[in-house]
Amino acid sequence: MLSSVLASGCEENYFDYFLYYGYSESGKKGTTESIGLNLVFKPPKLPWLKANLSASYLWKTWEDNISGTDLIYQNRGIADASVSASIDFTELLNPRMDPLDLRPHFLLSVGTSLPTGSENASYGQGRYRIPAAYQLGLGEAVPYVSLSYFQNFGDGGFSTIASITESARMEENSVGYQKPSSLSWLAGVRYSLTETWSTAVFAAIGGSHTFSPERDRMQILDPFLGPINVPFDVPDSKADTITWNIGFTFKPWNQKRWALGVSFVFPAHTSIKDDSLAMKWAGALGVCYSF
């Protein structure tokens, strides 16, 4: 939500970038930190088309129990990147004529993740397997499709945003993990508090649904066959979640090319029974610049 609001507040130039820092907590000792960059290109002769490239660097920390001893582990590195292209059908079929754009915009985005993150199969000198939730990469490209809507009202100080995204089920990666297909959605509003400083607040509700459990593999020692890999469903991984997202954006000195923003996410509902997987809260701080 934060990236969508900031991107819509920047001036319409050929390139936008959104740089952010994110932090989230889950369970008793689980935390995730990230530094990410989204780069958006808008071809000058095709105002209805946008191309997006995103990448991030992650720090994941979690607690595990090995032989009755609670140990803290950390996995860090480059996560999976993603590429996508979006078509604004409103701009394609009815090009903008009025400087104050109050048209409802409908967009179709198609993209895929890129397996640039590491698939850490084990930790502790190769003796223990990293839980799938704390791996930095999936090892497979995961395609997705998204439908979005946004519209400004009145003098442009009030706007609405909505989106729904479907991601496909990937093949089993090289360390035996298989991500399920999922459906995510978000709906929110933005209201401008001041015109001079372009300060605005926003609020949204979002959620996700997985259609099947995550799949992983574990190695067991069979008395006749020796070491064999056995697939299994990851416990408590098939979950429906609903979250609240609130935040604000501002443009100091009435800037047009760049904007700052901060947002906080809190769980409203989750069906995850494992406290070590359930999110407690998350926050993000970002800046958007158009050039």
Backbone hydrogen bonds in HBPLUS format (Angstrom, degrees):
<---DONOR---> <-ACCEPTOR-->    atom                        ^
c    i                          cat <-CA-CA->   ^        H-A-AA   ^      H-
h    n   atom  resd res      DA  || num        DHA   H-A  angle D-A-AA Bond
n    s   type  num  typ     dist DA aas  dist angle  dist       angle   num
A0005-VAL N   A0001-MET O   3.01 MM   4  6.24 163.9  2.04 157.6 160.9     1
A0006-LEU N   A0002-LEU O   2.99 MM   4  6.14 168.2  2.00 155.2 158.7     2
A0007-ALA N   A0003-SER O   2.94 MM   4  5.90 161.5  1.97 143.3 149.1     3
A0008-SER N   A0004-SER O   3.11 MM   4  6.21 153.8  2.18 141.9 148.5     4
A0009-GLY N   A0006-LEU O   3.02 MM   3  5.09 137.6  2.21  98.1 110.6     5
A0010-CYS N   A0007-ALA O   3.41 MM   3  5.49 157.4  2.46 100.9 107.1     6
A0011-GLU N   A0256-LYS O   3.01 MM 245  5.59 129.2  2.28 147.5 156.3     7
A0013-ASN N   A0011-GLU O   2.94 MM   2  5.91 120.6  2.30 114.5  98.1     8
A0042-LYS N   A0014-TYR O   2.72 MM  28  4.85 163.5  1.75 152.0 155.1     9
A0291-PHE N   A0015-PHE O   2.81 MM 276  5.28 158.0  1.86 147.1 154.7    10
A0016-ASP N   A0040-VAL O   2.94 MM  24  5.04 155.6  2.00 143.2 149.1    11
A0040-VAL N   A0016-ASP O   2.78 MM  24  5.04 173.2  1.79 158.1 159.6    12
A0017-TYR N   A0289-TYR O   2.94 MM 272  5.54 150.3  2.03 148.4 158.0    13
A0289-TYR N   A0017-TYR O   2.99 MM 272  5.54 153.4  2.07 151.0 159.6    14
A0018-PHE N   A0038-ASN O   2.82 MM  20  5.02 156.2  1.87 145.6 153.4    15
A0038-ASN N   A0018-PHE O   2.91 MM  20  5.02 156.9  1.97 139.0 146.8    16
A0019-LEU N   A0287-VAL O   2.95 MM 268  5.43 157.3  2.00 162.6 162.7    17
A0287-VAL N   A0019-LEU O   2.86 MM 268  5.43 149.9  1.95 152.0 162.1    18
A0020-TYR N   A0036-GLY O   3.10 MM  16  5.42 163.9  2.13 143.2 146.7    19
A0036-GLY N   A0020-TYR O   3.03 MM  16  5.42 160.0  2.07 144.6 151.1    20
A0021-TYR N   A0285-LEU O   2.80 MM 264  5.31 151.4  1.88 148.8 158.4    21
A0285-LEU N   A0021-TYR O   2.89 MM 264  5.31 155.6  1.95 151.6 159.8    22
A0022-GLY N   A0034-SER O   2.89 MM  12  5.07 163.1  1.92 143.4 148.3    23
A0034-SER N   A0022-GLY O   2.94 MM  12  5.07 147.6  2.05 144.7 144.3    24
A0023-TYR N   A0283-GLY O   2.91 MM 260  5.36 158.1  1.96 154.3 156.9    25
A0283-GLY N   A0023-TYR O   2.76 MM 260  5.36 154.6  1.82 159.5 167.0    26
A0024-SER N   A0032-THR O   2.92 MM   8  5.24 142.0  2.06 147.2 156.8    27
A0032-THR N   A0024-SER O   2.95 MM   8  5.24 152.9  2.02 145.2 148.5    28
A0025-GLU N   A0281-TRP O   2.93 MM 256  5.66 158.1  1.98 166.3 171.5    29
A0280-LYS N   A0025-GLU O   2.69 MM 255  5.37 179.7  1.69 144.5 144.5    30
A0026-SER N   A0030-GLY O   2.74 MM   4  4.83 161.6  1.77 141.9 142.3    31
A0030-GLY N   A0026-SER O   2.94 MM   4  4.83 128.1  2.22 167.2 174.4    32
A0027-GLY N   A0278-ALA O   3.09 MM 251  5.84 144.4  2.22 163.6 164.1    33
A0031-THR N   A0061-THR O   2.92 MM  30  5.20 154.3  1.98 140.8 147.7    34
A0061-THR N   A0031-THR O   2.90 MM  30  5.20 170.2  1.91 156.5 158.4    35
A0033-GLU N   A0059-TRP O   2.85 MM  26  5.01 159.3  1.90 145.6 152.7    36
A0059-TRP N   A0033-GLU O   2.79 MM  26  5.01 150.5  1.87 147.6 148.8    37
A0035-ILE N   A0057-TYR O   2.97 MM  22  5.31 150.1  2.06 145.5 155.2    38
A0057-TYR N   A0035-ILE O   2.85 MM  22  5.31 152.1  1.93 143.8 152.6    39
A0037-LEU N   A0055-ALA O   2.90 MM  18  5.60 157.6  1.95 167.6 172.1    40
A0055-ALA N   A0037-LEU O   3.05 MM  18  5.60 149.5  2.14 147.6 157.1    41
A0039-LEU N   A0053-LEU O   2.78 MM  14  5.24 166.7  1.80 158.5 163.0    42
A0053-LEU N   A0039-LEU O   2.93 MM  14  5.24 153.7  2.00 148.2 156.8    43
A0041-PHE N   A0051-ALA O   2.86 MM  10  5.19 160.6  1.90 150.1 156.8    44
A0051-ALA N   A0041-PHE O   2.97 MM  10  5.19 158.1  2.02 147.0 154.1    45
A0046-LEU N   A0043-PRO O   3.10 MM   3  5.15 155.7  2.16 106.2 113.9    46
A0049-LEU N   A0046-LEU O   3.10 MM   3  5.68 168.6  2.11 125.1 126.4    47
A0088-ASP N   A0048-TRP O   2.79 MM  40  4.84 164.9  1.81 146.1 151.1    48
A0050-LYS N   A0086-SER O   2.99 MM  36  5.12 149.9  2.09 146.1 150.6    49
A0086-SER N   A0050-LYS O   2.79 MM  36  5.12 160.1  1.83 148.8 154.4    50
A0052-ASN N   A0084-SER O   2.87 MM  32  5.19 168.2  1.88 150.5 150.8    51
A0084-SER N   A0052-ASN O   3.00 MM  32  5.19 148.0  2.10 146.2 149.0    52
A0054-SER N   A0082-SER O   3.03 MM  28  5.39 163.6  2.05 154.2 156.4    53
A0082-SER N   A0054-SER O   3.06 MM  28  5.39 151.9  2.14 146.3 148.5    54
A0079-ALA N   A0056-SER O   3.09 MM  23  5.78 168.0  2.10 145.0 148.8    55
A0058-LEU N   A0077-GLY O   2.90 MM  19  5.57 167.7  1.92 160.6 156.4    56
A0077-GLY N   A0058-LEU O   3.03 MM  19  5.57 151.5  2.11 148.6 155.1    57
A0060-LYS N   A0075-ASN O   2.77 MM  15  5.13 166.7  1.79 157.0 161.4    58
A0075-ASN N   A0060-LYS O   2.77 MM  15  5.13 158.5  1.81 151.3 158.7    59
A0062-TRP N   A0073-TYR O   3.03 MM  11  5.54 156.6  2.08 146.7 153.2    60
A0073-TYR N   A0062-TRP O   2.88 MM  11  5.54 169.8  1.89 167.9 171.2    61
A0064-ASP N   A0071-LEU O   2.85 MM   7  5.38 161.4  1.88 157.0 163.4    62
A0071-LEU N   A0064-ASP O   2.77 MM   7  5.38 167.1  1.79 163.1 167.4    63
A0066-ILE N   A0069-THR O   2.97 MM   3  5.25 157.9  2.02 149.6 143.8    64
A0069-THR N   A0066-ILE O   3.03 MM   3  5.25 159.6  2.07 110.1 116.7    65
A0081-ALA N   A0114-LEU O   3.19 MM  33  4.97 131.5  2.44 140.9 144.2    66
A0114-LEU N   A0081-ALA O   2.59 MM  33  4.97 159.7  1.63 138.6 137.7    67
A0083-VAL N   A0112-THR O   3.06 MM  29  5.78 157.9  2.11 160.8 165.1    68
A0112-THR N   A0083-VAL O   2.96 MM  29  5.78 151.6  2.04 161.6 170.8    69
A0085-ALA N   A0110-VAL O   3.01 MM  25  5.67 152.2  2.09 147.1 153.6    70
A0110-VAL N   A0085-ALA O   3.02 MM  25  5.67 157.2  2.08 157.8 162.6    71
A0087-ILE N   A0108-LEU O   2.90 MM  21  5.35 156.2  1.95 146.5 153.4    72
A0108-LEU N   A0087-ILE O   3.03 MM  21  5.35 151.4  2.11 142.8 151.0    73
A0092-LEU N   A0088-ASP O   2.96 MM   4  6.19 148.9  2.06 147.6 157.6    74
A0089-PHE N   A0106-PHE O   2.92 MM  17  5.77 143.9  2.05 168.0 174.5    75
A0093-LEU N   A0089-PHE O   2.95 MM   4  5.97 163.9  1.97 147.5 150.1    76
A0094-ASN N   A0090-THR O   2.86 MM   4  5.61 144.9  1.98 140.1 150.2    77
A0105-HIS N   A0150-PHE O   2.87 MM  45  5.33 167.9  1.88 161.9 165.4    78
A0150-PHE N   A0105-HIS O   3.13 MM  45  5.33 147.0  2.24 134.9 143.4    79
A0107-LEU N   A0148-SER O   2.92 MM  41  5.03 166.0  1.94 139.1 142.6    80
A0148-SER N   A0107-LEU O   2.98 MM  41  5.03 162.1  2.02 139.5 143.4    81
A0109-SER N   A0146-SER O   2.82 MM  37  4.98 167.3  1.84 153.0 155.3    82
A0146-SER N   A0109-SER O   2.81 MM  37  4.98 159.4  1.86 148.0 151.0    83
A0111-GLY N   A0144-TYR O   3.04 MM  33  5.47 170.7  2.05 155.7 156.1    84
A0144-TYR N   A0111-GLY O   2.86 MM  33  5.47 157.0  1.92 146.9 144.7    85
A0113-SER N   A0142-VAL O   3.13 MM  29  5.20 154.7  2.20 119.4 125.7    86
A0116-THR N   A0114-LEU O   2.66 MM   2  5.66 133.9  1.87 116.2 100.5    87
A0137-GLY N   A0118-SER O   2.91 MM  19  4.83 118.5  2.30 145.2 134.3    88
A0123-TYR N   A0128-TYR O   2.54 MM   5  5.37 145.1  1.65 154.0 166.5    89
A0128-TYR N   A0123-TYR O   3.15 MM   5  5.37 166.8  2.16 162.6 159.9    90
A0127-ARG N   A0124-GLY O   3.30 MM   3  5.65 159.8  2.34 108.0 113.7    91
A0134-TYR N   A0131-PRO O   2.96 MM   3  5.63 156.7  2.01 120.7 127.6    92
A0135-GLN N   A0132-ALA O   3.25 MM   3  5.40 168.5  2.27 108.5 112.0    93
A0168-ALA N   A0143-PRO O   3.02 MM  25  5.81 167.5  2.04 164.1 165.9    94
A0145-VAL N   A0166-GLU O   2.98 MM  21  5.50 154.0  2.05 151.5 159.1    95
A0166-GLU N   A0145-VAL O   2.92 MM  21  5.50 166.1  1.94 166.0 168.3    96
A0147-LEU N   A0164-ILE O   2.95 MM  17  5.46 159.2  1.99 158.1 162.9    97
A0164-ILE N   A0147-LEU O   2.92 MM  17  5.46 147.4  2.03 152.3 162.5    98
A0149-TYR N   A0162-ALA O   2.78 MM  13  5.17 149.4  1.88 156.6 156.1    99
A0162-ALA N   A0149-TYR O   2.87 MM  13  5.17 149.1  1.97 154.6 155.3   100
A0151-GLN N   A0160-THR O   3.12 MM   9  5.54 145.1  2.25 145.5 151.5   101
A0160-THR N   A0151-GLN O   3.00 MM   9  5.54 150.3  2.09 150.0 158.9   102
A0153-PHE N   A0158-PHE O   2.76 MM   5  5.38 147.2  1.86 168.0 169.1   103
A0156-GLY N   A0153-PHE O   2.83 MM   3  5.17 152.4  1.91 126.2 134.3   104
A0192-SER N   A0157-GLY O   2.66 MM  35  4.78 153.2  1.73 148.1 155.5   105
A0159-SER N   A0190-ARG O   2.92 MM  31  5.18 157.2  1.97 148.6 152.4   106
A0190-ARG N   A0159-SER O   2.85 MM  31  5.18 153.4  1.92 151.5 152.1   107
A0161-ILE N   A0188-GLY O   2.90 MM  27  5.21 161.6  1.93 147.0 146.4   108
A0188-GLY N   A0161-ILE O   2.75 MM  27  5.21 163.3  1.78 157.3 159.1   109
A0163-SER N   A0186-LEU O   2.84 MM  23  5.33 151.4  1.92 155.9 157.5   110
A0186-LEU N   A0163-SER O   2.94 MM  23  5.33 147.5  2.05 155.4 153.0   111
A0165-THR N   A0184-SER O   2.76 MM  19  5.20 166.4  1.78 154.9 158.5   112
A0184-SER N   A0165-THR O   2.86 MM  19  5.20 164.2  1.89 153.2 158.6   113
A0167-SER N   A0182-SER O   2.97 MM  15  5.45 168.0  1.99 158.4 162.3   114
A0182-SER N   A0167-SER O   3.21 MM  15  5.45 148.5  2.32 132.1 140.8   115
A0173-ASN N   A0177-TYR O   2.87 MM   4  5.50 167.2  1.89 153.4 153.1   116
A0176-GLY N   A0173-ASN O   3.05 MM   3  5.41 162.6  2.08 118.3 119.2   117
A0178-GLN N   A0215-ARG O   2.74 MM  37  4.90 154.9  1.80 150.2 147.3   118
A0215-ARG N   A0178-GLN O   3.05 MM  37  4.90 173.6  2.06 146.2 148.2   119
A0211-PHE N   A0181-SER O   3.17 MM  30  5.97 166.6  2.19 149.5 153.0   120
A0183-LEU N   A0209-HIS O   2.79 MM  26  5.16 157.4  1.84 151.8 159.7   121
A0209-HIS N   A0183-LEU O   2.73 MM  26  5.16 141.9  1.87 146.5 159.2   122
A0185-TRP N   A0207-GLY O   2.95 MM  22  5.46 155.9  2.01 148.4 151.8   123
A0207-GLY N   A0185-TRP O   2.99 MM  22  5.46 152.6  2.07 144.4 146.1   124
A0187-ALA N   A0205-ILE O   3.00 MM  18  5.64 151.7  2.08 150.4 159.0   125
A0205-ILE N   A0187-ALA O   2.94 MM  18  5.64 157.4  1.99 157.7 160.4   126
A0189-VAL N   A0203-ALA O   2.91 MM  14  5.70 153.7  1.98 162.8 170.2   127
A0203-ALA N   A0189-VAL O   3.09 MM  14  5.70 152.9  2.16 153.2 160.6   128
A0191-TYR N   A0201-VAL O   2.89 MM  10  5.52 164.9  1.91 163.3 168.2   129
A0201-VAL N   A0191-TYR O   2.95 MM  10  5.52 154.9  2.02 156.8 156.3   130
A0193-LEU N   A0199-THR O   2.61 MM   6  5.49 150.2  1.70 146.5 157.4   131
A0194-THR N   A0199-THR O   3.38 MM   5  5.41 155.8  2.44 137.8 141.8   132
A0251-LYS N   A0197-TRP O   3.19 MM  54  5.69 162.5  2.22 166.9 165.9   133
A0200-ALA N   A0249-THR O   2.85 MM  49  5.27 163.0  1.88 151.6 154.8   134
A0249-THR N   A0200-ALA O   2.81 MM  49  5.27 155.3  1.87 147.1 154.5   135
A0202-PHE N   A0247-GLY O   2.96 MM  45  5.52 159.1  2.01 145.4 143.3   136
A0247-GLY N   A0202-PHE O   3.11 MM  45  5.52 146.6  2.23 156.3 151.7   137
A0204-ALA N   A0245-ASN O   2.74 MM  41  4.99 142.0  1.89 149.3 157.2   138
A0245-ASN N   A0204-ALA O   2.88 MM  41  4.99 157.6  1.93 151.3 148.3   139
A0206-GLY N   A0243-THR O   2.94 MM  37  5.28 164.1  1.97 151.6 156.4   140
A0243-THR N   A0206-GLY O   2.76 MM  37  5.28 160.7  1.80 143.0 148.4   141
A0208-SER N   A0241-THR O   2.99 MM  33  5.36 146.3  2.10 137.7 143.8   142
A0241-THR N   A0208-SER O   3.05 MM  33  5.36 160.3  2.09 147.3 152.2   143
A0234-VAL N   A0214-GLU O   2.87 MM  20  5.36 165.5  1.89 139.2 144.1   144
A0216-ASP N   A0232-PHE O   2.92 MM  16  5.54 164.3  1.95 163.3 168.6   145
A0232-PHE N   A0216-ASP O   2.81 MM  16  5.54 152.0  1.89 154.0 156.6   146
A0218-MET N   A0230-VAL O   3.00 MM  12  5.38 160.1  2.04 139.5 143.4   147
A0230-VAL N   A0218-MET O   2.77 MM  12  5.38 170.0  1.78 157.9 159.7   148
A0220-ILE N   A0228-ILE O   2.92 MM   8  5.59 160.9  1.96 163.4 165.5   149
A0228-ILE N   A0220-ILE O   2.88 MM   8  5.59 159.0  1.93 160.1 167.3   150
A0222-ASP N   A0226-GLY O   2.81 MM   4  4.66 162.8  1.84 128.1 124.8   151
A0226-GLY N   A0222-ASP O   2.84 MM   4  4.66 143.8  1.97 127.3 132.6   152
A0237-SER N   A0234-VAL O   3.39 MM   3  5.73 151.4  2.47 135.2 130.2   153
A0271-SER N   A0240-ASP O   3.03 MM  31  5.54 140.7  2.19 152.5 163.0   154
A0242-ILE N   A0269-HIS O   2.79 MM  27  4.96 153.3  1.86 151.2 148.5   155
A0268-ALA N   A0242-ILE O   2.71 MM  26  5.28 161.5  1.74 139.0 143.0   156
A0269-HIS N   A0242-ILE O   3.06 MM  27  4.96 152.7  2.14 140.3 135.8   157
A0244-TRP N   A0266-PHE O   2.78 MM  22  5.22 165.8  1.80 160.1 163.3   158
A0266-PHE N   A0244-TRP O   2.92 MM  22  5.22 153.9  1.99 143.4 152.0   159
A0246-ILE N   A0264-PHE O   2.99 MM  18  5.49 159.5  2.03 156.1 161.4   160
A0264-PHE N   A0246-ILE O   2.78 MM  18  5.49 155.9  1.83 163.7 172.1   161
A0248-PHE N   A0262-VAL O   3.04 MM  14  5.81 147.2  2.15 156.1 166.3   162
A0262-VAL N   A0248-PHE O   3.05 MM  14  5.81 154.6  2.12 162.8 170.8   163
A0250-PHE N   A0260-LEU O   2.92 MM  10  5.47 154.3  1.98 144.7 150.7   164
A0260-LEU N   A0250-PHE O   2.91 MM  10  5.47 176.3  1.91 162.9 163.6   165
A0254-ASN N   A0251-LYS O   3.19 MM   3  5.49 130.1  2.45 143.4 136.3   166
A0255-GLN N   A0252-PRO O   3.29 MM   3  6.11 143.2  2.43 120.2 125.3   167
A0290-SER N   A0257-ARG O   2.78 MM  33  5.06 148.7  1.87 144.4 155.0   168
A0259-ALA N   A0288-CYS O   2.97 MM  29  5.36 147.0  2.08 144.2 152.6   169
A0288-CYS N   A0259-ALA O   2.92 MM  29  5.36 162.8  1.95 154.9 160.5   170
A0261-GLY N   A0286-GLY O   2.99 MM  25  5.37 144.0  2.12 159.3 154.6   171
A0286-GLY N   A0261-GLY O   2.96 MM  25  5.37 168.0  1.97 147.4 151.3   172
A0263-SER N   A0284-ALA O   2.96 MM  21  5.36 154.3  2.02 151.2 156.0   173
A0284-ALA N   A0263-SER O   2.97 MM  21  5.36 153.1  2.05 148.2 149.5   174
A0265-VAL N   A0282-ALA O   2.74 MM  17  4.98 165.6  1.76 147.1 148.1   175
A0282-ALA N   A0265-VAL O   2.95 MM  17  4.98 148.0  2.05 144.3 147.5   176
A0277-LEU N   A0274-ASP O   3.03 MM   3  5.63 162.8  2.06 117.9 123.4   177
A0278-ALA N   A0274-ASP O   3.32 MM   4  6.60 145.0  2.45 148.5 158.4   178
